[in-house]
Amino acid sequence: MNTKIYCYTCGTRLIQQYIEEENKTRKYCPSCRKPIYENPIPSTAVVAINDKNELLLVLRKVEPKAGQWCLPGGYLEMEETPENGSLRELKEETGLEGEVTGWAGNILAENIFYKSVIVMGYIVSNIRGKLTPSDDCIDAKFFPIDQIPPIAFRSHREILSNALKLRNSMDSNIYN
Ligand SMILES: [Zn+2]
């Protein structure tokens, strides 16, 4: 697992140190004499369903889970809102644009590079543009909602499930 080895401030190699006040072992810089706090990295995943009731998925080119389908999405840039980050990743990966119209949960997940990530799920509607898979992925495609292939990440499966539940409850509100 590729987590922090050197101090952000001074570059000294970090050690593991028991922090008495917290009753917890943390990474510690012996030069700065400070514990190093690590946090989950924020990322996003987009549930985009078109007016033909098809779900947009991308075929991953890079690890983790290269060669498997997942929701479009990715890591936030500095000073970027999660909503804007979702739309940027959607556009970068698939060429499509839309509007964030719902939230499908925040899922804490393990990650091979960052140890721990929070995946924020957004529902994007009014999808428009020409479907153009980027160099970041092998393919991007709409699948009929009842014929979707296995989805690579547990976090994405949970976000999709949340989004579909929300949609169903909204549909039933219309008819009740
Ligand atoms: Zn230091």
Residues whose N, C-alpha, C, O or C-beta is under 5 A from the ligand:
A	BS01	ZN	C7 T9 C10 G11 T12 C29 S31 C32
